[in-house]
Amino acid sequence: MDDVKMWYKSKTVWGSLIAILASVLQAAGVELGLDDQNQLADAAVTLAGTFGGLLALYGRLSASSVIATR
């Protein structure tokens, strides 16, 4: 595994978090099936990537320094 990615782009991380959330919800009486969990993981990865891109764009546009290529 040579590829490197941010934690929030990992379906495994989001899937794990959603599985934990599903367990907590099940204890509270709400059931999430595997299909629901997979859809939530896909949506979370998409939203996190979108948020990261928007944050990077905002950071560049609001920066007070020029990028140098030395």
N, C-alpha and C positions, 0 to 999 in steps of 0.2 A: 504494500500500500504506500505509494509515493505521493499521491494527491493530498493536498492540504486544503482544508476549508474551515470556515468559521463554524463554531458550534451550532449557531442558529440556522445554518443551512443543512444540518444533518437530520434526515428523516428518523434515524435511530434515536437521537436525543428527543425529538418532538414526540415520537411514538412512545418512548418511555415515560415522558411527562404526561402524555394523554392517558396511558395505561394506569398511571398512578391516580390521575384525576378520575378515571372511570371507576377505579376501586373505591375511591372516596364517595363518588356519587352513588355507587351501588349500595354502599353502607347507609346512605341517606335515603335509599328507596328509588333511585333513578337508574335505569339500565341503559348502557351504551353497548351496542353490538360491535363486532370486529369491523364490519363495514363502516360504521359510524366513526370508529376510532381511526381507521385508515384515512377517511375523508378529512377528519379533523387534522391529522398529521400533515396531509398534503396542503391543506389550507394554511396551516401554521408556517410551513416552510415557505410558501408563496408570499404570505404577508411579511414574514421576517426578512426575506430577500428584498421585497419592495421597500420596506422601512429602511433597511440598510442602504439601498441605493439612493433613496430620498435624503437620508441623513448625510451621505457622502456629497451629494450635489449641493445641499444647503451649506455644508462645511466649506466647500470650494467657493461658492458664490459669496459667502459672508467673510471669507478670509481677507486679511489685510496685507498679506505678503504674496509676492509673485513666485511662481514655481520656476526654479532654475534647473537647467540641464547641464551641469558642469561635470 
